[in-house]
Amino acid sequence: MATLDHKQAVLKLIYEAGLTEDGKIKLKSKSYRNIRAAATADQLETVASALSIFSNSPFIGAEKIETMSLN
């Protein structure tokens, strides 16, 4: 039977980086590796909010990206 094993989790914070010539929002991001697989949504929100204050750009949101291996 196949199993999924956790390899890595990344927290990606997304910021507004201005506007394009077309008036669309440009985005930039900052990634933080080695996030625990068991981190809850509330914990990640707390960390994302705390880290976002260090940027001069407006904070848009955050994503948790997980990599798994199929065995």
Order of alpha helices (4+ residues) and beta strands (2+ residues): beta-beta-alpha-beta
